[in-house]
Amino acid sequence: MPISERLRSLLDSHRVAYQVTTHPQAFTAREVASAEHLPARELAKTVVIWGDGDYHMIVVPANKLVDFQELRLALDFNQVRLATEEELGKLFPDCETGAMPPFGSLYGLSVYLDRALAGEPNLAFNGGTHLDVVHMRTEDFRTLAAPAVVSLAREPALPRGW
């Protein structure tokens, strides 16, 4: 399955400059960043959550984790949880599970971009498969996706050596 046709159509119709690269199959955001020879801070990881009765896309750097406490406070949610794999399959029928691009407008979802990614000049993200990555200017992404920019992520805890 190549890059999602929905995504390609959106980018092409807005005449946005982008590049698609293909790498060996990778499932985690860190694996994708490594396969693409990118700093993990430039790879956008799309996390889908269910919060207060609706689904939302959270877009954070691959080297960070979603901070659910911060997320609840920033978005004023009472309840929040990760979407299940079954839910992802229904929400993104044209994408491989976990490889959805961060364009909520294609799927009727709101998008929240972590402040750390908003400051990067370029970003890359899964194009609907575990093989294809789309590279584009962050400014173009922000224009098309119209995300709310908030602080949503934290550094992973360092392992403690005893």
N, CA, C and O of each residue as an XYZ file, in Angstrom:
648
protein
N       0.851     -1.180      0.000
C       0.000      0.000      0.000
C       0.895      1.241      0.000
O       1.674      1.435      0.934
N       0.799      2.075     -1.020
C       1.610      3.309     -1.054
C       1.020      4.373     -0.132
O       0.018      4.134      0.542
N       1.646      5.548     -0.106
C       1.145      6.667      0.679
C      -0.372      6.798      0.458
O      -0.863      6.618     -0.657
N      -1.073      7.102      1.495
C      -2.523      7.229      1.452
C      -2.945      8.165      0.309
O      -2.420      9.270      0.172
N      -3.894      7.706     -0.499
C      -4.387      8.529     -1.611
C      -5.038      9.808     -1.096
O      -4.928     10.862     -1.723
N      -5.714      9.715      0.042
C      -6.310     10.913      0.644
C      -5.231     11.957      0.924
O      -5.398     13.140      0.628
N      -4.133     11.497      1.497
C      -3.043     12.400      1.852
C      -2.411     12.994      0.596
O      -2.204     14.204      0.510
N      -2.109     12.148     -0.361
C      -1.494     12.623     -1.603
C      -2.402     13.663     -2.272
O      -1.918     14.690     -2.749
N      -3.682     13.410     -2.308
C      -4.630     14.340     -2.919
C      -4.648     15.678     -2.182
O      -4.673     16.734     -2.814
N      -4.637     15.639     -0.865
C      -4.619     16.876     -0.068
C      -3.373     17.694     -0.364
O      -3.462     18.890     -0.641
N      -2.217     17.056     -0.306
C      -0.956     17.770     -0.530
C      -0.860     18.308     -1.954
O      -0.457     19.452     -2.168
N      -1.230     17.479     -2.923
C      -1.145     17.906     -4.319
C      -2.137     19.028     -4.635
O      -1.806     19.954     -5.375
N      -3.338     18.952     -4.085
C      -4.347     19.973     -4.383
C      -3.965     21.337     -3.814
O      -4.415     22.366     -4.319
N      -3.144     21.353     -2.772
C      -2.683     22.615     -2.195
C      -1.295     22.999     -2.702
O      -0.706     23.976     -2.241
N      -0.783     22.227     -3.647
C       0.530     22.474     -4.259
C       1.630     22.647     -3.210
O       2.466     23.547     -3.295
N       1.598     21.767     -2.236
C       2.597     21.785     -1.177
C       3.796     20.948     -1.616
O       3.641     19.847     -2.144
N       4.975     21.482     -1.390
C       6.187     20.723     -1.693
C       6.384     19.653     -0.627
O       6.374     19.949      0.568
N       6.561     18.425     -1.058
C       6.811     17.321     -0.134
C       7.597     16.250     -0.860
O       7.655     16.213     -2.089
N       8.190     15.392     -0.077
C       8.957     14.277     -0.632
C       8.541     13.027      0.113
O       8.331     13.064      1.326
N       8.422     11.932     -0.594
C       8.103     10.644      0.018
C       9.327      9.756     -0.087
O       9.887      9.582     -1.169
N       9.740      9.197      1.037
C      10.840      8.241      1.036
C      10.308      6.901      1.533
O       9.308      6.834      2.247
N      10.989      5.859      1.144
C      10.612      4.511      1.554
C      11.798      3.877      2.274
O      12.947      4.026      1.859
N      11.504      3.183      3.337
C      12.536      2.541      4.152
C      12.079      1.124      4.487
O      10.922      0.779      4.246
N      12.962      0.303      5.035
C      12.526     -1.021      5.483
C      11.443     -0.880      6.551
O      11.401      0.111      7.279
N      10.591     -1.856      6.634
C       9.457     -1.798      7.567
C       9.914     -1.434      8.977
O      10.833     -2.040      9.527
N       9.253     -0.435      9.544
C       9.553      0.022     10.906
C       8.234      0.381     11.568
O       7.370      1.003     10.950
N       8.081     -0.011     12.826
C       6.804      0.184     13.502
C       6.810      1.289     14.547
O       5.805      1.983     14.703
N       7.901      1.471     15.260
C       7.915      2.525     16.270
C       8.476      3.803     15.657
O       9.208      3.767     14.668
N       8.120      4.921     16.257
C       8.598      6.208     15.746
C      10.120      6.290     15.789
O      10.738      6.837     14.877
N      10.714      5.761     16.821
C      12.181      5.777     16.904
C      12.815      4.914     15.805
O      13.845      5.284     15.242
N      12.199      3.763     15.502
C      12.692      2.913     14.417
C      12.594      3.638     13.075
O      13.502      3.556     12.248
N      11.480      4.351     12.868
C      11.297      5.097     11.619
C      12.358      6.190     11.513
O      12.979      6.350     10.462
N      12.570      6.948     12.601
C      13.586      8.007     12.581
C      14.955      7.430     12.241
O      15.695      8.011     11.447
N      15.288      6.304     12.830
C      16.568      5.659     12.563
C      16.655      5.213     11.099
O      17.671      5.440     10.442
N      15.597      4.583     10.590
C      15.591      4.114      9.208
C      15.694      5.276      8.218
O      16.242      5.123      7.127
N      15.169      6.422      8.604
C      15.184      7.611      7.747
C      16.433      8.474      7.960
O      16.629      9.474      7.269
N      17.273      8.080      8.921
C      18.480      8.844      9.261
C      18.125     10.281      9.647
O      18.765     11.240      9.216
N      17.086     10.392     10.472
C      16.602     11.691     10.946
C      16.775     11.795     12.451
O      16.697     10.788     13.156
N      17.009     13.007     12.951
C      16.943     13.172     14.405
C      15.501     12.903     14.835
O      14.568     13.358     14.175
N      15.312     12.183     15.911
C      13.963     11.824     16.361
C      13.097     13.047     16.625
O      11.871     12.958     16.556
N      13.710     14.185     16.927
C      12.928     15.401     17.199
C      12.219     15.920     15.944
O      11.279     16.706     16.059
N      12.649     15.499     14.748
C      12.039     15.951     13.500
C      10.973     15.001     12.977
O      10.250     15.340     12.041
N      10.866     13.814     13.569
C       9.853     12.873     13.122
C       8.602     13.058     13.964
O       8.650     12.961     15.191
N       7.496     13.324     13.310
C       6.229     13.531     14.001
C       5.551     12.184     14.241
O       5.302     11.416     13.311
N       5.266     11.926     15.486
C       4.574     10.701     15.882
C       3.105     11.074     16.100
O       2.803     11.959     16.900
N       2.202     10.410     15.398
C       0.774     10.682     15.536
C       0.183      9.712     16.545
O       0.231      8.496     16.361
N      -0.372     10.263     17.604
C      -1.009      9.476     18.654
C      -2.486      9.847     18.654
O      -2.834     11.027     18.691
N      -3.348      8.848     18.613
C      -4.781      9.125     18.622
C      -5.318      8.819     20.010
O      -5.085      7.754     20.580
N      -6.043      9.794     20.526
C      -6.625      9.643     21.857
C      -8.140      9.787     21.786
O      -8.685     10.332     20.827
N      -8.794      9.294     22.805
C     -10.212      9.527     23.007
C     -10.279     10.396     24.251
O      -9.797     10.014     25.317
N     -10.878     11.561     24.105
C     -10.982     12.469     25.235
C     -12.351     13.098     25.301
O     -12.803     13.727     24.344
N     -13.008     12.931     26.424
C     -14.332     13.505     26.659
C     -15.307     13.241     25.506
O     -16.012     14.143     25.053
N     -15.331     11.984     25.040
C     -16.338     11.572     24.068
C     -15.991     11.745     22.612
O     -16.846     11.530     21.753
N     -14.757     12.130     22.298
C     -14.372     12.325     20.900
C     -12.923     11.893     20.690
O     -12.149     11.801     21.643
N     -12.565     11.631     19.434
C     -11.198     11.269     19.089
C     -10.437     12.515     18.654
O     -11.014     13.443     18.087
N      -9.134     12.526     18.926
C      -8.262     13.645     18.586
C      -6.898     13.097     18.196
O      -6.491     12.031     18.659
N      -6.188     13.842     17.334
C      -4.815     13.502     16.965
C      -3.867     14.361     17.786
O      -4.020     15.579     17.869
N      -2.897     13.708     18.383
C      -1.840     14.381     19.123
C      -0.558     14.123     18.343
O      -0.227     12.973     18.054
N       0.166     15.184     18.001
C       1.370     15.038     17.180
C       2.561     15.520     17.997
O       2.674     16.699     18.331
N       3.446     14.577     18.310
C       4.605     14.864     19.160
C       5.880     14.357     18.490
O       5.814     13.498     17.611
N       7.042     14.880     18.896
C       8.302     14.360     18.352
C       8.503     12.896     18.748
O       8.062     12.466     19.814
N       9.165     12.147     17.890
C       9.397     10.722     18.139
C      10.207     10.465     19.400
O      10.123      9.384     19.982
N      10.996     11.457     19.831
C      11.835     11.245     21.011
C      11.131     11.631     22.311
O      11.759     11.663     23.369
N       9.852     11.921     22.239
C       9.110     12.305     23.445
C       7.898     11.407     23.632
O       7.487     10.681     22.727
N       7.343     11.478     24.828
C       6.149     10.718     25.172
C       4.999     11.678     25.431
O       5.215     12.797     25.896
N       3.781     11.248     25.134
C       2.614     12.054     25.466
C       2.467     12.059     26.979
O       2.461     11.004     27.613
N       2.351     13.230     27.543
C       2.148     13.391     28.973
C       0.640     13.535     29.197
O       0.078     14.609     28.984
N      -0.008     12.458     29.624
C      -1.463     12.457     29.737
C      -1.972     13.433     30.793
O      -3.068     13.974     30.650
N      -1.214     13.661     31.827
C      -1.614     14.647     32.828
C      -1.585     16.047     32.200
O      -2.523     16.829     32.358
N      -0.507     16.345     31.496
C      -0.389     17.637     30.811
C      -1.479     17.776     29.743
O      -2.065     18.846     29.578
N      -1.736     16.702     29.033
C      -2.751     16.683     27.996
C      -4.128     17.008     28.568
O      -4.847     17.848     28.026
N      -4.487     16.353     29.646
C      -5.794     16.620     30.277
C      -5.916     18.080     30.686
O      -6.957     18.705     30.482
N      -4.852     18.620     31.262
C      -4.888     20.009     31.700
C      -4.927     20.975     30.515
O      -5.725     21.912     30.498
N      -4.061     20.743     29.527
C      -3.961     21.649     28.378
C      -5.241     21.680     27.555
O      -5.626     22.731     27.043
N      -5.899     20.538     27.425
C      -7.092     20.455     26.592
C      -8.379     20.479     27.409
O      -9.476     20.396     26.858
N      -8.234     20.592     28.709
C      -9.377     20.666     29.621
C     -10.304     19.460     29.481
O     -11.525     19.605     29.422
N      -9.706     18.267     29.428
C     -10.463     17.024     29.351
C     -10.624     16.445     30.749
O      -9.721     16.536     31.581
N     -11.790     15.847     30.996
C     -11.986     15.123     32.249
C     -11.425     13.711     32.144
O     -10.824     13.192     33.084
N     -11.634     13.101     30.977
C     -11.159     11.738     30.747
C     -10.368     11.702     29.447
O     -10.714     12.379     28.479
N      -9.315     10.915     29.432
C      -8.526     10.747     28.215
C      -7.846      9.382     28.252
O      -7.400      8.916     29.300
N      -7.781      8.753     27.075
C      -7.102      7.464     26.948
C      -6.643      7.306     25.514
O      -7.118      8.004     24.618
N      -5.719      6.386     25.301
C      -5.284      6.042     23.946
C      -6.405      5.338     23.196
O      -7.175      4.589     23.798
N      -6.506      5.564     21.914
C      -7.431      4.800     21.090
C      -6.889      3.379     20.964
O      -5.675      3.174     20.931
N      -7.772      2.419     20.895
C      -7.352      1.026     20.751
C      -7.011      0.734     19.293
O      -7.353      1.512     18.403
N      -6.338     -0.387     19.052
C      -6.014     -0.779     17.679
C      -7.285     -0.994     16.867
O      -7.328     -0.661     15.683
N      -8.317     -1.546     17.492
C      -9.596     -1.745     16.801
C     -10.193     -0.393     16.389
O     -10.689     -0.241     15.272
N     -10.140      0.568     17.282
C     -10.652      1.902     16.967
C      -9.840      2.544     15.838
O     -10.403      3.174     14.944
N      -8.520      2.381     15.885
C      -7.668      2.942     14.834
C      -8.027      2.354     13.467
O      -8.057      3.072     12.467
N      -8.298      1.057     13.428
C      -8.681      0.408     12.175
C      -9.954      0.995     11.594
O     -10.080      1.136     10.378
N     -10.887      1.334     12.453
C     -12.147      1.928     11.988
C     -11.969      3.390     11.592
O     -12.565      3.847     10.617
N     -11.160      4.114     12.336
C     -10.952      5.536     12.062
C     -10.115      5.778     10.807
O     -10.320      6.763     10.097
N      -9.167      4.871     10.538
C      -8.213      5.052      9.435
C      -8.199      3.820      8.536
O      -7.196      3.109      8.481
N      -9.294      3.559      7.836
C      -9.378      2.331      7.046
C      -8.382      2.270      5.887
O      -8.087      1.187      5.382
N      -7.864      3.423      5.465
C      -6.924      3.442      4.341
C      -5.468      3.436      4.789
O      -4.566      3.622      3.973
N      -5.234      3.223      6.079
C      -3.869      3.238      6.629
C      -3.569      1.939      7.360
O      -4.470      1.278      7.877
N      -2.297      1.586      7.394
C      -1.875      0.479      8.237
C      -1.990      0.941      9.681
O      -1.767      2.116      9.976
N      -2.330      0.042     10.574
C      -2.526      0.390     11.977
C      -1.281      1.053     12.551
O      -0.185      0.495     12.511
N      -1.475      2.250     13.082
C      -0.382      2.980     13.701
C       0.443      3.828     12.753
O       1.414      4.450     13.183
N       0.088      3.873     11.470
C       0.878      4.628     10.489
C       0.089      5.795      9.895
O       0.380      6.242      8.785
N      -0.903      6.286     10.629
C      -1.747      7.348     10.092
C      -1.000      8.682     10.026
O      -0.236      9.019     10.931
N      -1.228      9.437      8.946
C      -0.605     10.754      8.826
C      -1.307     11.747      9.760
O      -2.467     11.535     10.114
N      -0.633     12.813     10.159
C      -1.188     13.732     11.165
C      -2.119     14.816     10.601
O      -2.054     15.973     11.017
N      -2.974     14.438      9.663
C      -3.923     15.389      9.086
C      -5.331     14.993      9.498
O      -5.992     14.210      8.816
N      -5.777     15.532     10.602
C      -7.092     15.199     11.136
C      -8.233     15.545     10.206
O      -9.272     14.886     10.234
N      -8.061     16.574      9.376
C      -9.135     16.979      8.465
C      -9.526     15.853      7.508
O     -10.661     15.806      7.033
N      -8.593     14.953      7.227
C      -8.887     13.827      6.340
C      -9.808     12.806      6.993
O     -10.430     11.990      6.312
N      -9.889     12.860      8.326
C     -10.640     11.845      9.069
C     -11.636     12.452     10.060
O     -12.205     11.735     10.883
N     -11.847     13.756      9.984
C     -12.799     14.414     10.871
C     -12.327     14.551     12.307
O     -13.140     14.559     13.232
N     -11.002     14.661     12.502
C     -10.441     14.754     13.851
C      -9.721     16.084     14.046
O      -9.151     16.636     13.106
N      -9.753     16.586     15.264
C      -8.965     17.775     15.599
C      -7.505     17.353     15.779
O      -7.215     16.203     16.108
N      -6.594     18.302     15.557
C      -5.164     18.019     15.638
C      -4.516     18.973     16.629
O      -4.766     20.178     16.612
N      -3.678     18.409     17.495
C      -2.899     19.180     18.470
C      -1.431     18.878     18.225
O      -1.012     17.721     18.260
N      -0.662     19.911     17.980
C       0.760     19.785     17.685
C       1.571     20.214     18.899
O       1.357     21.296     19.446
N       2.497     19.369     19.315
C       3.348     19.717     20.443
C       4.241     20.898     20.071
O       4.761     20.980     18.958
N       4.403     21.799     21.019
C       5.179     23.022     20.822
C       6.604     22.729     20.334
O       7.157     23.503     19.553
N       7.198     21.627     20.783
C       8.567     21.284     20.380
C       8.652     21.051     18.868
O       9.630     21.460     18.241
N       7.660     20.411     18.282
C       7.664     20.168     16.831
C       7.344     21.431     16.053
O       7.841     21.627     14.944
N       6.523     22.278     16.625
C       6.109     23.504     15.935
C       7.308     24.389     15.603
O       7.265     25.155     14.639
N       8.373     24.290     16.392
C       9.553     25.108     16.180
C      10.563     24.537     15.204
O      11.531     25.213     14.854
N      10.357     23.311     14.761
C      11.275     22.691     13.798
C      11.007     23.222     12.387
O       9.848     23.433     12.032
N      12.044     23.445     11.573
C      11.804     23.943     10.214
C      11.136     22.906      9.299
O      10.353     23.257      8.417
N      11.455     21.637      9.524
C      10.903     20.549      8.705
C      10.409     19.447      9.613
O      10.848     19.310     10.755
N       9.495     18.669      9.088
C       9.091     17.483      9.829
C       8.796     16.362      8.856
O       8.605     16.583      7.660
N       8.763     15.167      9.387
C       8.493     13.964      8.616
C       7.480     13.143      9.398
O       7.418     13.230     10.624
N       6.692     12.352      8.696
C       5.662     11.558      9.365
C       5.264     10.384      8.483
O       5.503     10.394      7.275
N       4.656      9.375      9.093
C       4.181      8.219      8.351
C       3.135      8.656      7.335
O       2.304      9.523      7.606
N       3.193      8.043      6.169
C       2.265      8.384      5.099
C       1.137      7.385      4.935
O       0.550      7.288      3.858
N       0.826      6.643      5.984
C      -0.251      5.662      5.909
C       0.249      4.227      5.897
O      -0.540      3.286      5.983
N       1.580      4.062      5.788
C       2.172      2.725      5.810
C       3.356      2.722      6.774
O       3.789      3.770      7.254
N       3.864      1.535      7.042
C       5.062      1.404      7.880
C       6.330      1.414      7.031
O       7.408      1.064      7.511
N       6.196      1.816      5.766
C       7.327      1.888      4.845
C       7.570      3.293      4.310
O       8.704      3.648      3.986
N       6.512      4.093      4.217
C       6.585      5.397      3.557
C       6.545      6.547      4.551
O       5.750      6.557      5.491
N       7.427      7.521      4.318
C       7.501      8.707      5.165
C       7.399      9.938      4.276
O       8.029     10.017      3.221
N       6.602     10.886      4.718
C       6.429     12.146      4.013
C       7.269     13.200      4.724
O       7.227     13.317      5.949
N       8.031     13.965      3.946
C       8.873     15.045      4.471
C       8.329     16.357      3.920
O       8.063     16.463      2.723
N       8.164     17.346      4.777
C       7.689     18.646      4.320
C       8.074     19.737      5.311
O       8.544     19.454      6.413
N       7.871     20.974      4.911
C       8.158     22.094      5.808
C       7.086     22.159      6.890
O       5.899     21.977      6.620
N       7.516     22.416      8.095
C       6.576     22.513      9.208
C       5.558     23.619      8.954
O       4.380     23.470      9.280
N       6.005     24.713      8.382
C       5.106     25.830      8.084
C       3.958     25.380      7.169
O       2.808     25.764      7.377
N       4.280     24.561      6.153
C       3.239     24.053      5.251
C       2.298     23.099      5.990
O       1.084     23.128      5.792
N       2.874     22.263      6.836
C       2.033     21.356      7.632
C       1.059     22.159      8.483
O      -0.134     21.856      8.521
N       1.559     23.172      9.157
C       0.701     23.977     10.031
C      -0.396     24.693      9.246
O      -1.515     24.839      9.738
N      -0.084     25.134      8.042
C      -1.096     25.794      7.211
C      -2.199     24.813      6.827
O      -3.382     25.145      6.910
N      -1.818     23.606      6.406
C      -2.804     22.613      5.961
C      -3.554     21.936      7.098
O      -4.770     21.761      7.017
N      -2.855     21.556      8.146
C      -3.477     20.795      9.226
C      -4.182     21.693     10.244
O      -5.068     21.240     10.969
N      -3.787     22.962     10.296
C      -4.358     23.933     11.239
C      -4.422     23.382     12.669
O      -5.477     23.421     13.301
N      -3.290     22.868     13.178
C      -3.317     22.294     14.525
C      -3.290     23.381     15.597
O      -2.783     24.482     15.380
N      -3.841     23.047     16.742
C      -3.644     23.885     17.919
C      -2.260     23.524     18.441
O      -1.931     22.343     18.548
N      -1.450     24.518     18.766
C      -0.095     24.260     19.256
C      -0.101     24.375     20.776
O      -0.414     25.429     21.330
N       0.248     23.275     21.440
C       0.267     23.215     22.904
C       1.407     22.314     23.359
O       1.960     21.557     22.562
N       1.756     22.393     24.624
C       2.777     21.501     25.192
C       2.087     20.223     25.641
O       1.242     20.242     26.535
N       2.458     19.110     25.011
C       1.778     17.842     25.273
C       2.711     16.690     25.605
O       2.254     15.610     25.980
N       3.996     16.905     25.474
C       4.928     15.784     25.574
C       5.986     16.048     26.626
O       6.191     17.175     27.078
N       6.649     14.961     26.997
C       7.752     15.042     27.948
C       8.848     14.098     27.495
O       8.635     13.198     26.683
N      10.024     14.333     28.047
C      11.152     13.437     27.780
C      10.888     12.101     28.466
O      10.311     12.077     29.553
N      11.297     10.994     27.859
C      11.174      9.710     28.549
C      12.075      9.699     29.783
O      13.141     10.313     29.797
N      11.633      9.001     30.800
C      12.444      8.883     32.012
C      13.715      8.105     31.686
O      13.685      7.123     30.943
N      14.808      8.549     32.241
C      16.064      7.832     32.031
C      16.094      6.604     32.928
O      15.656      6.657     34.078
N      16.608      5.504     32.405
C      16.707      4.307     33.247
C      17.686      4.573     34.398
O      18.713      5.233     34.233
N      17.340      4.053     35.526
C      18.197      4.224     36.697
C      19.125      3.026     36.823
O      18.675      1.883     36.909
N      20.403      3.296     36.834
C      21.369      2.217     37.043
C      21.776      2.163     38.506
O      22.138      3.183     39.094
N      21.719      1.030     39.067
C      22.075      0.910     40.490
C      23.395      0.286     40.607
O      23.889      0.089     41.718
